[in-house]
Amino acid sequence: MKFQPNQIEELNLILQFDLSSTANGIKVHSDALPAIQTAVQNLFEKGLCTQPDGGYLTHEGIELAECIHKIHRILD
């Protein structure tokens, strides 16, 4: 099974969250590429971030982000 393009966008977006502080969030602006806007909306609908345009990671989002950051670090 492979990651779908929309999932890759979500993974890349999660990598944009700074895990050094839970007070750091992101905002995807309305002029962002449609794929990025869709990705952030998907993360919100999955309960991984607090706002449909980003916001902060939820507890589950932080756990996922830690795993994604680790995978990225290992493969890089």
JOJO-V53127 format. One record per residue. SS is DSSP state (H for helix, E for strand, - for the rest). Layout:
ss->SS
ss->SS
//
This chain:
ss->-
ss->-
ss->-
ss->-
ss->H
ss->H
ss->H
ss->H
ss->H
ss->H
ss->H
ss->H
ss->H
ss->H
ss->-
ss->-
ss->-
ss->-
ss->-
ss->-
ss->-
ss->-
ss->-
ss->-
ss->-
ss->E
ss->E
ss->-
ss->-
ss->-
ss->-
ss->-
ss->-
ss->H
ss->H
ss->H
ss->H
ss->H
ss->H
ss->H
ss->H
ss->H
ss->H
ss->H
ss->H
ss->-
ss->-
ss->-
ss->E
ss->E
ss->E
ss->-
ss->-
ss->E
ss->E
ss->E
ss->E
ss->-
ss->H
ss->H
ss->H
ss->H
ss->H
ss->H
ss->H
ss->H
ss->H
ss->H
ss->H
ss->H
ss->H
ss->H
ss->H
ss->H
ss->H
ss->-
//
